[in-house]
């Protein structure tokens, strides 16, 4: 199993290699992809990227939680959470690529 | 929002780029993330979130139609954890 961690820089490097823009502009475009996805989600939109996956925002209502240290009951306020559902293609490629490794 | 709308937004902001290049850029970003996970690597995008691979152990499952026990092999599945900044923004905190 690979144990590397890629960052924005690696994505920018891939754009630089594939498209031939400057490194600086490649990095800005990667950022802009992430920003547009984030903005749409914050507006409450679902973001559906075919053959990658779907990001959607779910509303969670208030529930009672517990402080694990003190055992005290505390209300967990209503909130919006993001869920990501990988596409079939992503699931297949991740399953195939990691088969019989670690 | 779907992939083509995302491409359009970025094309609108970058009138000096050909649309086919914008398509290529957007596709490269997603492709690179899948490739990394297929190698078992993790992709950490601070503020946005992190894509990683989780291992599901082999287990005994059941054929829901017949009730027979079947062996389910170990497998690896993609996982996404939302970044703190995005989580806060979703809740109007940032």
N, CA and C atoms of all chains as a GROMACS GRO file, in nm:
protein
  588
    1UNK      N    1   0.085  -0.119   0.000
    1UNK     CA    2   0.000   0.000   0.000
    1UNK      C    3   0.087   0.123   0.000
    2UNK      N    4   0.058   0.219  -0.088
    2UNK     CA    5   0.133   0.343  -0.090
    2UNK      C    6   0.114   0.414   0.041
    3UNK      N    7   0.211   0.493   0.081
    3UNK     CA    8   0.187   0.566   0.205
    3UNK      C    9   0.223   0.712   0.188
    4UNK      N   10   0.221   0.755   0.063
    4UNK     CA   11   0.251   0.895   0.036
    4UNK      C   12   0.127   0.979   0.058
    5UNK      N   13   0.150   1.105   0.089
    5UNK     CA   14   0.040   1.199   0.096
    5UNK      C   15   0.061   1.305  -0.010
    6UNK      N   16  -0.037   1.317  -0.099
    6UNK     CA   17  -0.030   1.421  -0.200
    6UNK      C   18  -0.099   1.546  -0.149
    7UNK      N   19  -0.056   1.661  -0.200
    7UNK     CA   20  -0.117   1.787  -0.160
    7UNK      C   21  -0.156   1.864  -0.286
    8UNK      N   22  -0.207   1.985  -0.263
    8UNK     CA   23  -0.237   2.076  -0.374
    8UNK      C   24  -0.120   2.088  -0.471
    9UNK      N   25   0.001   2.089  -0.414
    9UNK     CA   26   0.119   2.106  -0.499
    9UNK      C   27   0.133   1.994  -0.601
   10UNK      N   28   0.101   1.871  -0.559
   10UNK     CA   29   0.111   1.758  -0.652
   10UNK      C   30   0.004   1.768  -0.761
   11UNK      N   31  -0.115   1.816  -0.723
   11UNK     CA   32  -0.221   1.832  -0.823
   11UNK      C   33  -0.181   1.942  -0.922
   12UNK      N   34  -0.123   2.049  -0.870
   12UNK     CA   35  -0.078   2.159  -0.957
   12UNK      C   36   0.032   2.111  -1.051
   13UNK      N   37   0.118   2.026  -0.999
   13UNK     CA   38   0.228   1.971  -1.079
   13UNK      C   39   0.172   1.886  -1.195
   14UNK      N   40   0.067   1.810  -1.166
   14UNK     CA   41   0.004   1.728  -1.270
   14UNK      C   42  -0.057   1.816  -1.378
   15UNK      N   43  -0.120   1.926  -1.337
   15UNK     CA   44  -0.179   2.019  -1.434
   15UNK      C   45  -0.067   2.083  -1.517
   16UNK      N   46   0.040   2.120  -1.450
   16UNK     CA   47   0.156   2.178  -1.517
   16UNK      C   48   0.210   2.082  -1.623
   17UNK      N   49   0.225   1.955  -1.588
   17UNK     CA   50   0.278   1.854  -1.681
   17UNK      C   51   0.183   1.830  -1.799
   18UNK      N   52   0.052   1.819  -1.767
   18UNK     CA   53  -0.046   1.781  -1.870
   18UNK      C   54  -0.082   1.894  -1.963
   19UNK      N   55  -0.090   2.014  -1.911
   19UNK     CA   56  -0.147   2.123  -1.989
   19UNK      C   57  -0.042   2.224  -2.033
   20UNK      N   58   0.068   2.230  -1.960
   20UNK     CA   59   0.175   2.319  -2.002
   20UNK      C   60   0.156   2.465  -1.968
   21UNK      N   61   0.074   2.492  -1.864
   21UNK     CA   62   0.067   2.630  -1.813
   21UNK      C   63   0.182   2.648  -1.716
   22UNK      N   64   0.202   2.770  -1.670
   22UNK     CA   65   0.309   2.791  -1.571
   22UNK      C   66   0.271   2.720  -1.441
   23UNK      N   67   0.370   2.695  -1.357
   23UNK     CA   68   0.341   2.631  -1.227
   23UNK      C   69   0.248   2.718  -1.144
   24UNK      N   70   0.274   2.849  -1.152
   24UNK     CA   71   0.193   2.942  -1.073
   24UNK      C   72   0.046   2.937  -1.116
   25UNK      N   73   0.025   2.944  -1.247
   25UNK     CA   74  -0.113   2.944  -1.295
   25UNK      C   75  -0.181   2.808  -1.270
   26UNK      N   76  -0.103   2.701  -1.284
   26UNK     CA   77  -0.157   2.567  -1.256
   26UNK      C   78  -0.207   2.560  -1.112
   27UNK      N   79  -0.128   2.615  -1.020
   27UNK     CA   80  -0.165   2.612  -0.878
   27UNK      C   81  -0.292   2.693  -0.856
   28UNK      N   82  -0.302   2.809  -0.924
   28UNK     CA   83  -0.422   2.893  -0.909
   28UNK      C   84  -0.547   2.822  -0.961
   29UNK      N   85  -0.531   2.747  -1.069
   29UNK     CA   86  -0.647   2.678  -1.127
   29UNK      C   87  -0.693   2.564  -1.037
   30UNK      N   88  -0.599   2.493  -0.976
   30UNK     CA   89  -0.636   2.386  -0.882
   30UNK      C   90  -0.716   2.447  -0.766
   31UNK      N   91  -0.667   2.560  -0.718
   31UNK     CA   92  -0.734   2.629  -0.608
   31UNK      C   93  -0.875   2.670  -0.650
   32UNK      N   94  -0.886   2.717  -0.773
   32UNK     CA   95  -1.014   2.764  -0.821
   32UNK      C   96  -1.115   2.648  -0.836
   33UNK      N   97  -1.067   2.530  -0.874
   33UNK     CA   98  -1.154   2.411  -0.878
   33UNK      C   99  -1.211   2.385  -0.738
   34UNK      N  100  -1.121   2.383  -0.638
   34UNK     CA  101  -1.164   2.354  -0.501
   34UNK      C  102  -1.259   2.462  -0.448
   35UNK      N  103  -1.228   2.589  -0.483
   35UNK     CA  104  -1.314   2.698  -0.436
   35UNK      C  105  -1.454   2.692  -0.494
   36UNK      N  106  -1.464   2.662  -0.623
   36UNK     CA  107  -1.597   2.656  -0.683
   36UNK      C  108  -1.679   2.541  -0.624
   37UNK      N  109  -1.614   2.429  -0.598
   37UNK     CA  110  -1.687   2.317  -0.536
   37UNK      C  111  -1.734   2.359  -0.397
   38UNK      N  112  -1.643   2.418  -0.318
   38UNK     CA  113  -1.678   2.461  -0.182
   38UNK      C  114  -1.793   2.561  -0.183
   39UNK      N  115  -1.784   2.661  -0.272
   39UNK     CA  116  -1.888   2.764  -0.276
   39UNK      C  117  -2.025   2.705  -0.307
   40UNK      N  118  -2.029   2.612  -0.404
   40UNK     CA  119  -2.157   2.550  -0.440
   40UNK      C  120  -2.213   2.474  -0.320
   41UNK      N  121  -2.127   2.405  -0.247
   41UNK     CA  122  -2.172   2.328  -0.131
   41UNK      C  123  -2.222   2.420  -0.020
   42UNK      N  124  -2.152   2.530   0.002
   42UNK     CA  125  -2.192   2.624   0.106
   42UNK      C  126  -2.329   2.683   0.072
   43UNK      N  127  -2.356   2.701  -0.058
   43UNK     CA  128  -2.489   2.747  -0.101
   43UNK      C  129  -2.594   2.638  -0.086
   44UNK      N  130  -2.552   2.520  -0.048
   44UNK     CA  131  -2.646   2.409  -0.029
   44UNK      C  132  -2.666   2.322  -0.153
   45UNK      N  133  -2.589   2.351  -0.258
   45UNK     CA  134  -2.601   2.269  -0.379
   45UNK      C  135  -2.531   2.135  -0.363
   46UNK      N  136  -2.577   2.040  -0.443
   46UNK     CA  137  -2.508   1.912  -0.453
   46UNK      C  138  -2.405   1.927  -0.565
   47UNK      N  139  -2.288   1.867  -0.552
   47UNK     CA  140  -2.187   1.874  -0.658
   47UNK      C  141  -2.161   1.733  -0.710
   48UNK      N  142  -2.198   1.713  -0.837
   48UNK     CA  143  -2.194   1.579  -0.893
   48UNK      C  144  -2.091   1.575  -1.005
   49UNK      N  145  -1.980   1.509  -0.981
   49UNK     CA  146  -1.874   1.501  -1.080
   49UNK      C  147  -1.878   1.359  -1.138
   50UNK      N  148  -1.923   1.348  -1.262
   50UNK     CA  149  -1.939   1.215  -1.321
   50UNK      C  150  -1.807   1.140  -1.320
   51UNK      N  151  -1.813   1.013  -1.298
   51UNK     CA  152  -1.700   0.921  -1.287
   51UNK      C  153  -1.601   0.956  -1.176
   52UNK      N  154  -1.636   1.052  -1.090
   52UNK     CA  155  -1.555   1.080  -0.970
   52UNK      C  156  -1.640   1.052  -0.846
   53UNK      N  157  -1.745   1.133  -0.829
   53UNK     CA  158  -1.832   1.110  -0.714
   53UNK      C  159  -1.922   1.228  -0.689
   54UNK      N  160  -2.004   1.219  -0.586
   54UNK     CA  161  -2.101   1.322  -0.554
   54UNK      C  162  -2.081   1.373  -0.412
   55UNK      N  163  -2.069   1.506  -0.400
   55UNK     CA  164  -2.063   1.569  -0.269
   55UNK      C  165  -2.202   1.621  -0.239
   56UNK      N  166  -2.256   1.588  -0.121
   56UNK     CA  167  -2.384   1.648  -0.087
   56UNK      C  168  -2.386   1.691   0.058
   57UNK      N  169  -2.471   1.790   0.083
   57UNK     CA  170  -2.480   1.849   0.216
   57UNK      C  171  -2.603   1.791   0.284
   58UNK      N  172  -2.583   1.740   0.405
   58UNK     CA  173  -2.697   1.687   0.480
   58UNK      C  174  -2.722   1.770   0.604
   59UNK      N  175  -2.850   1.790   0.634
   59UNK     CA  176  -2.888   1.865   0.754
   59UNK      C  177  -2.904   1.766   0.868
   60UNK      N  178  -2.834   1.790   0.978
   60UNK     CA  179  -2.851   1.703   1.094
   60UNK      C  180  -2.928   1.781   1.201
   61UNK      N  181  -3.032   1.717   1.255
   61UNK     CA  182  -3.108   1.788   1.357
   61UNK      C  183  -3.040   1.774   1.493
   62UNK      N  184  -3.087   1.850   1.591
   62UNK     CA  185  -3.025   1.847   1.723
   62UNK      C  186  -3.040   1.709   1.787
   63UNK      N  187  -2.935   1.666   1.856
   63UNK     CA  188  -2.946   1.540   1.930
   63UNK      C  189  -2.867   1.554   2.059
   64UNK      N  190  -2.892   1.460   2.150
   64UNK     CA  191  -2.822   1.467   2.278
   64UNK      C  192  -2.694   1.385   2.271
   65UNK      N  193  -2.584   1.449   2.303
   65UNK     CA  194  -2.457   1.378   2.307
   65UNK      C  195  -2.411   1.371   2.451
   66UNK      N  196  -2.292   1.316   2.468
   66UNK     CA  197  -2.239   1.303   2.602
   66UNK      C  198  -2.093   1.345   2.602
   67UNK      N  199  -2.054   1.417   2.700
   67UNK     CA  200  -1.911   1.446   2.714
   67UNK      C  201  -1.845   1.318   2.760
   68UNK      N  202  -1.758   1.261   2.676
   68UNK     CA  203  -1.703   1.129   2.708
   68UNK      C  204  -1.617   1.130   2.835
   69UNK      N  205  -1.566   1.246   2.870
   69UNK     CA  206  -1.480   1.253   2.988
   69UNK      C  207  -1.564   1.259   3.116
   70UNK      N  208  -1.666   1.343   3.116
   70UNK     CA  209  -1.743   1.363   3.239
   70UNK      C  210  -1.873   1.284   3.241
   71UNK      N  211  -1.916   1.234   3.123
   71UNK     CA  212  -2.042   1.161   3.119
   71UNK      C  213  -2.163   1.253   3.117
   72UNK      N  214  -2.137   1.382   3.120
   72UNK     CA  215  -2.243   1.482   3.122
   72UNK      C  216  -2.317   1.487   2.988
   73UNK      N  217  -2.449   1.498   2.991
   73UNK     CA  218  -2.527   1.509   2.867
   73UNK      C  219  -2.521   1.652   2.814
   74UNK      N  220  -2.489   1.665   2.686
   74UNK     CA  221  -2.487   1.798   2.626
   74UNK      C  222  -2.561   1.793   2.492
   75UNK      N  223  -2.639   1.897   2.462
   75UNK     CA  224  -2.708   1.898   2.333
   75UNK      C  225  -2.609   1.924   2.219
   76UNK      N  226  -2.620   1.848   2.111
   76UNK     CA  227  -2.540   1.875   1.992
   76UNK      C  228  -2.629   1.955   1.898
   77UNK      N  229  -2.586   2.076   1.869
   77UNK     CA  230  -2.670   2.168   1.792
   77UNK      C  231  -2.693   2.116   1.650
   78UNK      N  232  -2.804   2.159   1.586
   78UNK     CA  233  -2.827   2.119   1.447
   78UNK      C  234  -2.713   2.168   1.360
   79UNK      N  235  -2.673   2.092   1.261
   79UNK     CA  236  -2.561   2.136   1.177
   79UNK      C  237  -2.571   2.077   1.038
   80UNK      N  238  -2.491   2.132   0.949
   80UNK     CA  239  -2.484   2.078   0.813
   80UNK      C  240  -2.354   2.002   0.797
   81UNK      N  241  -2.363   1.881   0.746
   81UNK     CA  242  -2.241   1.803   0.724
   81UNK      C  243  -2.231   1.764   0.577
   82UNK      N  244  -2.109   1.744   0.534
   82UNK     CA  245  -2.084   1.710   0.396
   82UNK      C  246  -2.066   1.560   0.384
   83UNK      N  247  -2.130   1.500   0.285
   83UNK     CA  248  -2.098   1.359   0.262
   83UNK      C  249  -2.053   1.341   0.118
   84UNK      N  250  -1.961   1.249   0.098
   84UNK     CA  251  -1.908   1.221  -0.033
   84UNK      C  252  -1.940   1.078  -0.070
   85UNK      N  253  -2.000   1.060  -0.186
   85UNK     CA  254  -2.031   0.925  -0.233
   85UNK      C  255  -1.948   0.899  -0.358
   86UNK      N  256  -1.850   0.808  -0.348
   86UNK     CA  257  -1.763   0.783  -0.463
   86UNK      C  258  -1.840   0.718  -0.577
   87UNK      N  259  -1.799   0.747  -0.700
   87UNK     CA  260  -1.861   0.684  -0.817
   87UNK      C  261  -1.821   0.538  -0.823
   88UNK      N  262  -1.891   0.462  -0.907
   88UNK     CA  263  -1.854   0.322  -0.928
   88UNK      C  264  -1.714   0.310  -0.980
   89UNK      N  265  -1.681   0.399  -1.075
   89UNK     CA  266  -1.548   0.396  -1.135
   89UNK      C  267  -1.440   0.416  -1.029
   90UNK      N  268  -1.459   0.514  -0.940
   90UNK     CA  269  -1.360   0.538  -0.836
   90UNK      C  270  -1.348   0.415  -0.746
   91UNK      N  271  -1.462   0.358  -0.706
   91UNK     CA  272  -1.459   0.240  -0.618
   91UNK      C  273  -1.386   0.125  -0.685
   92UNK      N  274  -1.417   0.105  -0.813
   92UNK     CA  275  -1.351  -0.006  -0.885
   92UNK      C  276  -1.201   0.015  -0.894
   93UNK      N  277  -1.161   0.138  -0.930
   93UNK     CA  278  -1.017   0.163  -0.946
   93UNK      C  279  -0.942   0.155  -0.814
   94UNK      N  280  -1.005   0.202  -0.707
   94UNK     CA  281  -0.940   0.195  -0.576
   94UNK      C  282  -0.931   0.049  -0.529
   95UNK      N  283  -1.039  -0.027  -0.552
   95UNK     CA  284  -1.037  -0.168  -0.511
   95UNK      C  285  -0.933  -0.245  -0.592
   96UNK      N  286  -0.931  -0.225  -0.724
   96UNK     CA  287  -0.837  -0.300  -0.810
   96UNK      C  288  -0.692  -0.261  -0.780
   97UNK      N  289  -0.667  -0.133  -0.762
   97UNK     CA  290  -0.530  -0.085  -0.741
   97UNK      C  291  -0.470  -0.130  -0.609
   98UNK      N  292  -0.554  -0.156  -0.509
   98UNK     CA  293  -0.503  -0.190  -0.376
   98UNK      C  294  -0.514  -0.339  -0.345
   99UNK      N  295  -0.554  -0.417  -0.442
   99UNK     CA  296  -0.573  -0.560  -0.419
   99UNK      C  297  -0.441  -0.628  -0.384
  100UNK      N  298  -0.445  -0.711  -0.277
  100UNK     CA  299  -0.326  -0.788  -0.234
  100UNK      C  300  -0.203  -0.703  -0.212
  101UNK      N  301  -0.225  -0.586  -0.159
  101UNK     CA  302  -0.112  -0.506  -0.113
  101UNK      C  303  -0.149  -0.464   0.028
  102UNK      N  304  -0.064  -0.479   0.125
  102UNK     CA  305  -0.086  -0.432   0.262
  102UNK      C  306  -0.224  -0.443   0.314
  103UNK      N  307  -2.448   2.131  -0.893
  103UNK     CA  308  -2.348   2.164  -0.993
  103UNK      C  309  -2.288   2.034  -1.048
  104UNK      N  310  -2.274   2.026  -1.178
  104UNK     CA  311  -2.212   1.909  -1.238
  104UNK      C  312  -2.080   1.948  -1.303
  105UNK      N  313  -2.006   1.847  -1.348
  105UNK     CA  314  -1.871   1.869  -1.401
  105UNK      C  315  -1.868   1.980  -1.508
  106UNK      N  316  -1.965   1.976  -1.603
  106UNK     CA  317  -1.962   2.073  -1.712
  106UNK      C  318  -1.986   2.216  -1.662
  107UNK      N  319  -2.065   2.230  -1.555
  107UNK     CA  320  -2.090   2.364  -1.498
  107UNK      C  321  -1.965   2.416  -1.428
  108UNK      N  322  -1.895   2.326  -1.362
  108UNK     CA  323  -1.769   2.363  -1.297
  108UNK      C  324  -1.669   2.410  -1.403
  109UNK      N  325  -1.661   2.336  -1.512
  109UNK     CA  326  -1.570   2.372  -1.621
  109UNK      C  327  -1.609   2.509  -1.677
  110UNK      N  328  -1.738   2.532  -1.694
  110UNK     CA  329  -1.786   2.660  -1.747
  110UNK      C  330  -1.747   2.777  -1.658
  111UNK      N  331  -1.765   2.760  -1.526
  111UNK     CA  332  -1.729   2.868  -1.433
  111UNK      C  333  -1.582   2.904  -1.445
  112UNK      N  334  -1.499   2.802  -1.454
  112UNK     CA  335  -1.356   2.828  -1.461
  112UNK      C  336  -1.317   2.886  -1.598
  113UNK      N  337  -1.385   2.840  -1.702
  113UNK     CA  338  -1.361   2.897  -1.836
  113UNK      C  339  -1.399   3.045  -1.838
  114UNK      N  340  -1.512   3.079  -1.773
  114UNK     CA  341  -1.556   3.219  -1.769
  114UNK      C  342  -1.454   3.308  -1.699
  115UNK      N  343  -1.391   3.255  -1.595
  115UNK     CA  344  -1.293   3.335  -1.521
  115UNK      C  345  -1.159   3.346  -1.593
  116UNK      N  346  -1.137   3.258  -1.691
  116UNK     CA  347  -1.008   3.254  -1.759
  116UNK      C  348  -1.024   3.262  -1.910
  117UNK      N  349  -1.070   3.379  -1.957
  117UNK     CA  350  -1.100   3.393  -2.100
  117UNK      C  351  -0.977   3.373  -2.189
  118UNK      N  352  -0.857   3.379  -2.132
  118UNK     CA  353  -0.736   3.359  -2.213
  118UNK      C  354  -0.707   3.211  -2.239
  119UNK      N  355  -0.785   3.120  -2.174
  119UNK     CA  356  -0.761   2.977  -2.196
  119UNK      C  357  -0.865   2.919  -2.290
  120UNK      N  358  -0.823   2.824  -2.371
  120UNK     CA  359  -0.920   2.752  -2.454
  120UNK      C  360  -1.005   2.664  -2.363
  121UNK      N  361  -1.131   2.651  -2.402
  121UNK     CA  362  -1.220   2.569  -2.320
  121UNK      C  363  -1.169   2.424  -2.309
  122UNK      N  364  -1.111   2.374  -2.417
  122UNK     CA  365  -1.063   2.235  -2.409
  122UNK      C  366  -0.947   2.222  -2.308
  123UNK      N  367  -0.870   2.331  -2.291
  123UNK     CA  368  -0.765   2.326  -2.189
  123UNK      C  369  -0.824   2.327  -2.048
  124UNK      N  370  -0.930   2.407  -2.031
  124UNK     CA  371  -0.996   2.411  -1.900
  124UNK      C  372  -1.054   2.273  -1.869
  125UNK      N  373  -1.113   2.210  -1.969
  125UNK     CA  374  -1.165   2.074  -1.950
  125UNK      C  375  -1.054   1.981  -1.905
  126UNK      N  376  -0.943   1.993  -1.971
  126UNK     CA  377  -0.829   1.907  -1.942
  126UNK      C  378  -0.776   1.930  -1.800
  127UNK      N  379  -0.773   2.057  -1.759
  127UNK     CA  380  -0.725   2.091  -1.625
  127UNK      C  381  -0.815   2.030  -1.518
  128UNK      N  382  -0.947   2.052  -1.536
  128UNK     CA  383  -1.042   2.001  -1.437
  128UNK      C  384  -1.036   1.848  -1.433
  129UNK      N  385  -1.031   1.786  -1.551
  129UNK     CA  386  -1.025   1.640  -1.555
  129UNK      C  387  -0.897   1.587  -1.490
  130UNK      N  388  -0.786   1.656  -1.513
  130UNK     CA  389  -0.658   1.615  -1.454
  130UNK      C  390  -0.665   1.614  -1.301
  131UNK      N  391  -0.728   1.717  -1.245
  131UNK     CA  392  -0.737   1.725  -1.099
  131UNK      C  393  -0.808   1.601  -1.044
  132UNK      N  394  -0.925   1.569  -1.101
  132UNK     CA  395  -1.001   1.454  -1.050
  132UNK      C  396  -0.930   1.322  -1.079
  133UNK      N  397  -0.871   1.314  -1.198
  133UNK     CA  398  -0.800   1.193  -1.239
  133UNK      C  399  -0.682   1.165  -1.145
  134UNK      N  400  -0.610   1.271  -1.110
  134UNK     CA  401  -0.492   1.259  -1.024
  134UNK      C  402  -0.532   1.208  -0.884
  135UNK      N  403  -0.646   1.254  -0.836
  135UNK     CA  404  -0.693   1.209  -0.703
  135UNK      C  405  -0.726   1.060  -0.708
  136UNK      N  406  -0.794   1.017  -0.814
  136UNK     CA  407  -0.828   0.874  -0.825
  136UNK      C  408  -0.700   0.790  -0.839
  137UNK      N  409  -0.607   0.836  -0.923
  137UNK     CA  410  -0.480   0.763  -0.941
  137UNK      C  411  -0.407   0.746  -0.809
  138UNK      N  412  -0.403   0.853  -0.730
  138UNK     CA  413  -0.334   0.848  -0.601
  138UNK      C  414  -0.397   0.742  -0.512
  139UNK      N  415  -0.529   0.744  -0.504
  139UNK     CA  416  -0.597   0.647  -0.418
  139UNK      C  417  -0.582   0.505  -0.470
  140UNK      N  418  -0.576   0.490  -0.603
  140UNK     CA  419  -0.556   0.357  -0.660
  140UNK      C  420  -0.418   0.302  -0.623
  141UNK      N  421  -0.322   0.392  -0.595
  141UNK     CA  422  -0.189   0.348  -0.550
  141UNK      C  423  -0.187   0.328  -0.398
  142UNK      N  424  -0.296   0.364  -0.334
  142UNK     CA  425  -0.301   0.354  -0.188
  142UNK      C  426  -0.253   0.480  -0.120
  143UNK      N  427  -0.231   0.586  -0.197
  143UNK     CA  428  -0.188   0.712  -0.139
  143UNK      C  429  -0.307   0.793  -0.090
  144UNK      N  430  -0.274   0.897  -0.016
  144UNK     CA  431  -0.375   0.984   0.042
  144UNK      C  432  -0.361   1.122  -0.023
  145UNK      N  433  -0.472   1.193  -0.038
  145UNK     CA  434  -0.464   1.328  -0.096
  145UNK      C  435  -0.522   1.425   0.006
  146UNK      N  436  -0.436   1.512   0.060
  146UNK     CA  437  -0.480   1.602   0.164
  146UNK      C  438  -0.488   1.744   0.112
  147UNK      N  439  -0.608   1.797   0.107
  147UNK     CA  440  -0.629   1.931   0.055
  147UNK      C  441  -0.678   2.017   0.170
  148UNK      N  442  -0.582   2.077   0.240
  148UNK     CA  443  -0.611   2.157   0.360
  148UNK      C  444  -0.725   2.254   0.339
  149UNK      N  445  -0.818   2.254   0.432
  149UNK     CA  446  -0.930   2.346   0.426
  149UNK      C  447  -1.047   2.288   0.348
  150UNK      N  448  -1.017   2.198   0.255
  150UNK     CA  449  -1.123   2.135   0.175
  150UNK      C  450  -1.156   1.997   0.231
  151UNK      N  451  -1.054   1.911   0.236
  151UNK     CA  452  -1.077   1.778   0.290
  151UNK      C  453  -0.968   1.683   0.246
  152UNK      N  454  -0.978   1.558   0.289
  152UNK     CA  455  -0.875   1.460   0.256
  152UNK      C  456  -0.939   1.333   0.200
  153UNK      N  457  -0.882   1.285   0.090
  153UNK     CA  458  -0.925   1.158   0.031
  153UNK      C  459  -0.827   1.051   0.075
  154UNK      N  460  -0.879   0.938   0.125
  154UNK     CA  461  -0.789   0.830   0.165
  154UNK      C  462  -0.855   0.697   0.133
  155UNK      N  463  -0.780   0.591   0.158
  155UNK     CA  464  -0.828   0.457   0.127
  155UNK      C  465  -0.844   0.381   0.258
  156UNK      N  466  -0.959   0.319   0.276
  156UNK     CA  467  -0.979   0.237   0.397
  156UNK      C  468  -0.989   0.091   0.359
  157UNK      N  469  -0.932   0.009   0.446
  157UNK     CA  470  -0.935  -0.135   0.422
  157UNK      C  471  -1.055  -0.197   0.493
  158UNK      N  472  -1.131  -0.273   0.418
  158UNK     CA  473  -1.242  -0.348   0.479
  158UNK      C  474  -1.197  -0.494   0.488
  159UNK      N  475  -1.193  -0.546   0.610
  159UNK     CA  476  -1.146  -0.684   0.630
  159UNK      C  477  -1.240  -0.785   0.563
  160UNK      N  478  -1.184  -0.901   0.531
  160UNK     CA  479  -1.265  -1.010   0.479
  160UNK      C  480  -1.369  -1.047   0.586
  161UNK      N  481  -1.485  -1.089   0.544
  161UNK     CA  482  -1.588  -1.124   0.642
  161UNK      C  483  -1.681  -1.230   0.582
  162UNK      N  484  -1.759  -1.290   0.669
  162UNK     CA  485  -1.860  -1.382   0.620
  162UNK      C  486  -1.986  -1.301   0.595
  163UNK      N  487  -2.035  -1.310   0.473
  163UNK     CA  488  -2.159  -1.240   0.442
  163UNK      C  489  -2.267  -1.342   0.414
  164UNK      N  490  -2.382  -1.294   0.377
  164UNK     CA  491  -2.491  -1.385   0.343
  164UNK      C  492  -2.554  -1.345   0.212
  165UNK      N  493  -2.589  -1.443   0.135
  165UNK     CA  494  -2.667  -1.416   0.015
  165UNK      C  495  -2.809  -1.386   0.062
  166UNK      N  496  -2.853  -1.262   0.042
  166UNK     CA  497  -2.982  -1.224   0.101
  166UNK      C  498  -3.100  -1.303   0.042
  167UNK      N  499  -3.082  -1.357  -0.076
  167UNK     CA  500  -3.192  -1.431  -0.138
  167UNK      C  501  -3.203  -1.573  -0.082
  168UNK      N  502  -3.086  -1.639  -0.071
  168UNK     CA  503  -3.089  -1.779  -0.029
  168UNK      C  504  -3.054  -1.798   0.118
  169UNK      N  505  -2.992  -1.696   0.180
  169UNK     CA  506  -2.951  -1.711   0.320
  169UNK      C  507  -2.821  -1.787   0.336
  170UNK      N  508  -2.759  -1.831   0.224
  170UNK     CA  509  -2.631  -1.902   0.231
  170UNK      C  510  -2.519  -1.810   0.278
  171UNK      N  511  -2.426  -1.867   0.357
  171UNK     CA  512  -2.307  -1.790   0.394
  171UNK      C  513  -2.212  -1.784   0.276
  172UNK      N  514  -2.156  -1.667   0.253
  172UNK     CA  515  -2.055  -1.654   0.149
  172UNK      C  516  -1.938  -1.575   0.204
  173UNK      N  517  -1.819  -1.610   0.157
  173UNK     CA  518  -1.700  -1.537   0.201
  173UNK      C  519  -1.689  -1.408   0.122
  174UNK      N  520  -1.677  -1.296   0.191
  174UNK     CA  521  -1.655  -1.169   0.123
  174UNK      C  522  -1.507  -1.134   0.141
  175UNK      N  523  -1.437  -1.118   0.030
  175UNK     CA  524  -1.293  -1.090   0.035
  175UNK      C  525  -1.264  -0.952   0.094
  176UNK      N  526  -1.143  -0.936   0.147
  176UNK     CA  527  -1.102  -0.804   0.194
  176UNK      C  528  -1.102  -0.708   0.075
  177UNK      N  529  -1.137  -0.584   0.100
  177UNK     CA  530  -1.130  -0.488  -0.010
  177UNK      C  531  -1.096  -0.348   0.040
  178UNK      N  532  -1.061  -0.262  -0.053
  178UNK     CA  533  -1.025  -0.125  -0.019
  178UNK      C  534  -1.127  -0.029  -0.078
  179UNK      N  535  -1.168   0.067   0.004
  179UNK     CA  536  -1.271   0.161  -0.041
  179UNK      C  537  -1.224   0.305  -0.022
  180UNK      N  538  -1.270   0.395  -0.113
  180UNK     CA  539  -1.235   0.536  -0.100
  180UNK      C  540  -1.308   0.600   0.018
  181UNK      N  541  -1.243   0.697   0.079
  181UNK     CA  542  -1.302   0.766   0.194
  181UNK      C  543  -1.268   0.914   0.186
  182UNK      N  544  -1.364   0.999   0.220
  182UNK     CA  545  -1.340   1.144   0.221
  182UNK      C  546  -1.375   1.201   0.356
  183UNK      N  547  -1.282   1.280   0.410
  183UNK     CA  548  -1.310   1.349   0.536
  183UNK      C  549  -1.309   1.499   0.509
  184UNK      N  550  -1.417   1.567   0.546
  184UNK     CA  551  -1.428   1.711   0.522
  184UNK      C  552  -1.324   1.788   0.603
  185UNK      N  553  -1.264   1.888   0.542
  185UNK     CA  554  -1.167   1.972   0.612
  185UNK      C  555  -1.235   2.069   0.708
  186UNK      N  556  -1.159   2.118   0.803
  186UNK     CA  557  -1.218   2.202   0.907
  186UNK      C  558  -1.278   2.331   0.852
  187UNK      N  559  -1.204   2.397   0.762
  187UNK     CA  560  -1.254   2.523   0.709
  187UNK      C  561  -1.386   2.505   0.635
  188UNK      N  562  -1.395   2.402   0.552
  188UNK     CA  563  -1.519   2.379   0.476
  188UNK      C  564  -1.634   2.341   0.571
  189UNK      N  565  -1.601   2.259   0.672
  189UNK     CA  566  -1.703   2.220   0.770
  189UNK      C  567  -1.757   2.345   0.840
  190UNK      N  568  -1.667   2.435   0.878
  190UNK     CA  569  -1.709   2.559   0.943
  190UNK      C  570  -1.789   2.647   0.848
  191UNK      N  571  -1.744   2.655   0.723
  191UNK     CA  572  -1.817   2.739   0.626
  191UNK      C  573  -1.958   2.688   0.602
  192UNK      N  574  -1.975   2.556   0.602
  192UNK     CA  575  -2.108   2.498   0.582
  192UNK      C  576  -2.202   2.540   0.694
  193UNK      N  577  -2.144   2.571   0.809
  193UNK     CA  578  -2.226   2.608   0.924
  193UNK      C  579  -2.218   2.757   0.955
  194UNK      N  580  -2.177   2.833   0.855
  194UNK     CA  581  -2.175   2.978   0.869
  194UNK      C  582  -2.076   3.030   0.971
  195UNK      N  583  -1.971   2.953   0.998
  195UNK     CA  584  -1.875   2.993   1.101
  195UNK      C  585  -1.749   3.057   1.045
  196UNK      N  586  -1.733   3.052   0.914
  196UNK     CA  587  -1.610   3.112   0.858
  196UNK      C  588  -1.640   3.184   0.729
   0.00000   0.00000   0.00000
